[in-house]
Amino acid sequence: MKAINKIPVSKIERASKLVSTGAKIGVNYIKYYGDKITKTEIEAKEKLNQNNASDIYDGLKQLKGSALKVAQMLSMEKSIMPQAYVEKFSLAQFSVPPLSPPLVLKTFKKYFGKQPQDLFDSFDLNSVNAASIGQVHVAEKDGKKLAVKIQYPGVADSIASDLAMVKPIAMSMFNIKGEGSEKYFKEIENKLMEETDYVLEVKQSREISEACKGIPHLKFPEYYEALSSERIITMDFMEGEHLSEFAAHNINQKRANQLGQTLWDFYMFQIHQLKKVHADPHPGNFLVSQRGDLIALDFGCMKHIPEDFYIPYFDLVLQTNLNNPEHFKEKLYELEILRSDDSEDEVSFFTAMFHEMLSLFTQPLHQEQFDFSDAEFFGKIADLGEKYSKNTQLRKYNANRGSKHFIYMNRTFFGLYSLMFDLKAGGIKINNYRRFK
């Protein structure tokens, strides 16, 4: 993949890049209307989605940073996003153009005040992994192989302006109205700011590694503060393949089940025992070692779960509460899904909608064991997402529903379910996390 020598940093440069991307999308729509004459509506729309997804991703990967991170987040919405967008945007997880060696040296000197050769015995200027916010290089020191993550220049300074540029796209895609939407975008902005603070990430990484060390078959790298800074992280280089790559070729069901149980225990332990969670569960953040251990990486995005959200959120997981109409509605108000200014029609519609969604989505949590290879279960989730994405009544209402904490909690569960399905993990003990202290 061709390296890049410059990243647009100023607001004008970044806005210009998005404007040129918008022009390409306009051309794609002109082609779409022409294709409708010679092709079926489905064929024409599929080609439009492919062209738009490709052009949007090509523009965002040059910008990197928050704009590309939002694309990565959207790629996890498999039940809402057209497949063309999911496939293209998912590349933001671990496959984007890296910085060129000269730009790496310039960036490293800016962030650390020294050149890599002043700190390490060896340092490969060509990255082994490039994602939305930073890229990873291999280094050695005192005979130990290390991974050095360098943040792209200008990422932290452009978060607010980037989100302002992509906000109209996200609002249109998820039917978000202007009124009341600010709290959701502020939540994303705050989390993205945290992800650019590598001092915080090292601290969080060490805390989670220590808290979760009792979970079998789960490994973490060691982090080195003396070789890290606000924009650079140095850690052990962990050998393994990305979870999605492993899942694509694995035929060992026992190993898939073991990895799935470890992954599930890791998330349930964090959520229920620590009340904070690794809220970025995509394949690029997990490796599988040759021994079959799960390696967890990248703790920049941690979501604290406040008690006043945790209690009603998991209260609705219980089947008895789902089947109690008065109690169910009461919790919907607590979670800000229903609002005091809702009309009777809105109360009726959103109560029924969320009851249908939660009744399906919480099924694994109602059982002692669950088979995450069940294609029928995941097919129903996809069908439900498609049903409401096309619901004309929903588009009449303000879809700004729920506490701001839903953004990263839902992202966590959608991502976790997706990883479990990719692994085809079966026989997962749902409450196994209670064994660990």
N, C-alpha and C positions, 0 to 999 in steps of 0.2 A: 504494500500500500504506500502510495507516495506521501512523503513527509511534507509538512507545511512550514514555511519560513516566517509567517506572520499571522497573528490573530487580530481581527478588528477589535480595538479596545474602546475607542470613544463612542459615545451615544450616536453620533452622526454616522460613523462607519458601520455600526451594527444595525442601525435603522435602515441604512441604504441597502444592506445585504438582504434584509427582510422585504424591502420594497421590490427588489429585483426578483426575489422568489415569488412574490405576489403576482408580478407580471407574467411569470411562467405559468402560474396557476390559471390566470386569465386565458392564456393561449390554450391550455388544456381543456377549458370549458368550451371554447370555440370548436375544438376538435371533437369534443363529446357530442355537441349538437349535430355535427356532420356525421358522426358515427351512428347516431340514432336513425339516420335515413337508411343505412345499409346493414345495420346490425340490430339484434334484439336489445331491449332496454337493459336487460341484465348484463349482456356482453359489453355494451357501451359504458355502463356504470362501472363495471369491473376494471375496464381499461382506464377510465377516468381516475379511479381510486389508485391504481398502480402508478400512473403518471404523477398525480398529485403527491402521493406518499414519497416517491423517489425525489421529486423536486424539493419538497419541504425538507426532507432529511439531508439532501445535498447542501442545502443552504444552512441548516442548523449545525451540521458537523463542522463547517468552517468557522462558525461562531463559538462553538463549544459552550461550556458554562451552563447557566441556568436554563437557557432556551433548549439546549440539547437534553438536559436533565428532565425537563417537563415532557419531552418526547419519549424518553425512557419510561417515565411514570405512566404515560398514556399507553405504552406498548403492553402494559400489564392488564389493561382493561379489555381482555379478550372477548368478553361477552357483549361489549358495547362497540368497540372499534371494528371497522372493516378489516378483513384479514390482511389486505395489502399494507395497511398502516402498521398492524401488529408486527408483521414480518420485517418491514423496513425499519421501524422505530426501535425494535428490539436490538438492532445492531449497536445502538448507543450504549448498551450494557458493557461491551468489551471489544468493539471493533470500529474505531474511528481513526482518521488520519493522525499520526503522531507528530510531535514537534520535530523539526530538523535538528541534527547535532549542534550547529551553531546557536540555535535558539535555546536549546537545552542548557548549554553552558552559560548563556546570558541570563537565563531565568534562574538557574541555580545560584549564580554569583549574586544576583539581586536579592534572593530570599535568604541566603545563608552568609553572605559576605565573604565567601571563600569559593574556590573551584572544587569540583568533586575530587580531583587528585590530591588535594590538600587534606582530605578527610578519609579517603578509602585507599586501599592497596591497589584496587582496580575498579573501574567504573565503565560500563558499556553505554556509550552515548545513544545507541539505538534502543528504543523502548521494546519491552516484551508484551506490553498491554497498554492500550490507550482507551480511555472511557470519556465520560462527559465532563468531569471536573479536573481530572489529572491523569498522568500516565506513569507507568512503573518501569524502572530500570534495574538491571542486575549489577550488584557490586560485591566486592569481597573485602573483608578486614580481619586480620589475625586468623586467617584460615577459615572464616565463616562466610557462607554465601548469604547475601542480604538482598532484600527488595527495597528499592528507594522510590517512593511515590512523590512526584513533583506536580504541584498545582499549576494549571495553565495561567499565564499572565492575564491580569485584568478580570478574572472570574469573580472574585469577591466584590469588586467595585461596581460590577454591572448587573448585579442580581435584581435590584429594584427596577431598573430601566428595561431589562430583559423581560421580566414578568409583565410589565406594562404593555410591552409589544405583543406578547403571546396571549394576553388576557382575553382579547376579543375572540380568538380562535377557540380557547377553552370554554368560554361562556356559551358560544354558539353550539359547540359539540355536546355539552352537558346540560343545555337548556337552563343556564343560570341567568337570572335577571340581575340588573344592576343593583337594585335595592337589597341591602343585606348581604351582598357578596364579598364585601371587603374583608370580613373576618376570615374567610376561607383562603383568600390570596395572601393575607397577612400571615396565616399559619404556615403556608408554603414558603413564603419569603423568610420567615424566622428559621425554619428548618434548613433551608438552603444556606443561610448565613452560618448556621452551626456546622454544616458540612464543609465549609471552606476554612473552618478554624481547626487546623491540624493539631494544635496543642490540646484542644478539647477532645479530639478524636483519639489521641493516644491515651488520655485519661480514661475515656469511656471504654476503650478496648481492654485496658488492664482491669478495670472494674468488672466487666462482663466475663472476661477470661477467668478471673479468680472466682466469681460467683458460680460459674457453670462448670467448673473443673471436675465436678463429681459425676457428670453425665457421661456414660460409657460411649466410646468410639467417637468422641468429639474433641477436636484439636484446634489450637489457636497458635498463631505466631507470637514470638516474643517481640516487644517493641523497645526501641532504644532512644531514650529522651535526649541523650547527649549528641546524637546524630540526627535529631529532628528539630523542626522549627515550626513557626506558625503556618508555613506553606510547604513544608517538606516532612515526610515521615519515613523513618528507616525501621525495618522489621526483618525478621527471619524470612528467607525465601522458602516458601512452602511448595514442595513437589506434589503435583497432582493434576488432574484434568477437570475442567469446568463441569458442573453438575449436569448441564444439558448435554454435553458431549458424552459423558458416561452413560446417561440414560438412553441416548440414541443407539448405542451398540450393545448395551448390557443384556445378557440372557440368563444371568444368575439371579433367580427370584429371591433366594435367601439373602443375598447381599443387598438387593433393592429394598427388601423389607427391613433389614437392619439399618440401612441409611435413612429410610423413611421414618423409622421409630426414633432415631437419634435427632433428626430434623424436627419432628413433631415435639419431642420432649424438650428440645432446646427452646422452642417458641412458647410452649405452654408454661414452662418453668419461669421464663422471663415475665410473661404476662401476668400470671397468677401469684408468683412468689416475689418477684422484684418490682412489679408494677411499672416496668419500663421494658421496651422491646426494640430489637433490631428491626427497624421499619422499612428496610430496603431488601426484601427477599427475592432477589432475582438471581439467575444462574451464575452470573459473573462474580457474585460474592461468596460462592461456595465451591470448594474443590473436593475431589474424591482421591484419596491417596491409594497407592498400590495395595495397601493392606485392607482397604475398604473403610477407612476412617473418614468422617466428614470434617472438613477444615473450613472454619468460618472466618471471613475476612471483612474489613471495611465497616467500622462502627461509627462512621460520621453521622449517620441518620438514626438517632435513637429517640423514640417517642416515650415521654413520661405519661403515664395513665393516671389522671387524678381520680381520687376515690369517688367523687360525685358523678363521674362518668362511668367508672368501672362497675359500680353497683347496679345501676339500671341497665347498662349494656349487657351484662352477663345474667341479669335477672330474666331477660327475655330469651335467653338460651334454653331455659327450663320449659319443657313441654306443658307442664301444668299452668304456667303463666301465659304461654302462647294461647292456650285454650280457655283462658279467663278473660272475656271481652273487656270488662271494666278495668281490671288490673293492667291489661295490655295497653289500653288507651291511656291510662295514667302514666305509664312508663314512656309512652311516645311523647307526651308533653314534657316530661323530665329531660328527655334526650333532644328536645327542640325539633322533633320531627313534625309534631303538631304545634300550632301556635294559637295564641289567644284571639288573634284577629282573623282566623280562618272562618270561611263560610261553612254551612252545614255540608254542602257538596264537597268542599275540600277536605273536611274532617272524614267524611265517609270514604272518599276516594283514596286518600293517603293511608288511612287505617287499613283498608282492604289491601292496598298495594304492598305495604310493609309487612302485613301478616303473611301474604303469599310469599314474599321474598324470604323472610326470616324462617318460615316453616320449612322451606327447602334448604336454605343455606346452612342452617344449624343442625341438619340431620346427623352429620358425623358426631356432634357433641351430645346427642341423645343416646348414644350407644356405648357399650364397654369397648367394643372393637369396631373398626371400620375399614372397608376395602377401598382405598383411594385409586384403585385401577378401574373402578366401576364407570365405564364410559356412559352408561345411561344417566347416572347422577350428574355428571359434568355436562352431558347433552341437555339436560333439563335446565341447568343454570344458564347455558348459552341461549336456549330458547326463551327463557324468561327475560334475559337481557334484551334480546331482539324484540320481544313483545312490547316492552315498555319504551324502547328506542323509537318504535313506530306508533306509539299511542298518541293519537291526536288530542285526546282530552288532557293528557299530562302537559302538553305544550301550551295549553291555555292557562295553566296555573304557574305560580312562581315555584320553581323546583329547588329554590334555596332551602333545603331541608336538613335538619340535623345539626348537632353540635359540631364545632370546628374539629373536635377530636376524631370524628368519623373519618376524616380524610386519610390519616395515616393508619388508623386501626383497620379500616376497610382495605386499604392498600396492603397491609400486612397479611390479612386473611386471604385476600384474593391471590396474592403472590405465593403464600404458603400452600394453598390448595393447588395452585398451578404446578408448583414444584413437586408436590406429592403425586399428582397425576402423571407428570412427566416420568417420574421414577417407577410408576405402576406399583406403588407400595401397598401391600395388603396386610391384613391382620394387625393393624395398628392399634395398640392399647391407648385409648384416649386419655385416661387419667394416670398414666404411668409416671408423669412428672412429679406426682406427690411423694414418690419414693426418695426424691433427692432433696437434700438440705442446702 
